[in-house]
Amino acid sequence: MNVSQALIEMKNVFVRKEDKNILNNINLKIECGERVAILGQNGSGKSSLIKTMTGEYRCDSARNGNVKIYGKELWNIFDIRKAFGIVSNEIQTDFRKDMTAEDAVLSGFFGSIGTNRSQNIDDNMRKKADSALESVCAAQLKGRRLKTFSSGEMRRIIMARALVNDPEALILDEPMNSLDIGGKYLVRRSIEGLADTGHTLIMVTHDPADIGPEFKRIIMIKDGAMIRDGGVNILTNENLSELYGVSVSVYKINERIIAEY
Ligand SMILES: Nc1ncnc2c1ncn2[C@@H]1O[C@H](COP(=O)(O)OP(=O)(O)OP(=O)(O)O)[C@@H](O)[C@H]1O
């Protein structure tokens, strides 16, 4: 891998599903170490953008589009695991509730949902799983079964699972979704901690309040297209009204932007 290249570069990316363009001419470069929030309303194409970055969705080659990771257009599953750790609700809901947090985290080494006997789990992997759990303040949850967890605890287990391969970037798809205030607080602290340790962060959200001060770049996406790309200063009444299609007013509390209609 050539780490002097951008982590991800997308050029002329169109993605079609069921005769509909769900991504429209995405041109985007994300460098290692950036913290980027991708903001848009429900159905705007945020998750599709992530799935295209990580190879789950392919761009329309007829449009000469391409997605490069570290400057390479062709990559395999191991390149992807080294580049990205993914935290999403889709992954979270796939887990069997009777497995332990440790097994859920260890399964990140294999890209599987839980572990099985044919997988060789060594002491080094267990140590890495322990430190991943520590980095999201969840070391004490290691031996507990998933069915005993709140949504916020479960979200942090999935974050630890995403960290075990030491990925360059953590991709967080709606990490605050369905969490109560306490759960949001702990997930936010974990995200801040990951930013402090230098991880590249790419977070998808529909709510500007989720965007902490560690996110220096914001990309607004609407109808599958990027409509703005800039610093926190782009979170204005005008831009957010255009993004959500209703009149929006923004105000600030503790460095967070709250948007209300
Ligand atoms: N595999 C697919 N097949 C058909 N349509 C799809 C597929 N994936 C996404 N879409 C459509 O693309 C559009 C964007 O979906 P996407 O999930 O990317 O939006 P989103 O911004 O992440 O939404 P949300 O905030 O609700 O999760 C939606 O209209 C969705 O139905």
The ligand as an ORCA input file, in Angstrom:
! r2SCAN-3c Opt
* xyz 0 1
  N     -29.302     -1.937     -3.115
  C     -30.202     -0.988     -3.419
  N     -31.193     -1.256     -4.299
  C     -32.120     -0.309     -4.602
  N     -32.125      0.937     -4.100
  C     -31.157      1.256     -3.232
  C     -30.145      0.323     -2.843
  N     -29.320      0.925     -1.967
  C     -29.793      2.180     -1.787
  N     -30.890      2.366     -2.548
  C     -31.695      3.595     -2.632
  O     -30.798      4.689     -2.711
  C     -31.294      5.801     -1.975
  C     -30.251      6.206     -0.946
  O     -30.161      5.211      0.050
  P     -29.106      5.271      1.239
  O     -29.364      4.101      2.131
  O     -27.757      5.429      0.683
  O     -29.552      6.621      1.947
  P     -29.139      7.213      3.362
  O     -28.837      8.647      3.141
  O     -28.060      6.377      3.977
  O     -30.495      7.065      4.159
  P     -30.806      6.805      5.725
  O     -30.382      8.045      6.457
  O     -32.286      6.638      5.735
  O     -30.060      5.578      6.134
  C     -32.611      5.370     -1.344
  O     -33.655      5.799     -2.192
  C     -32.500      3.843     -1.362
  O     -33.769      3.235     -1.452
*
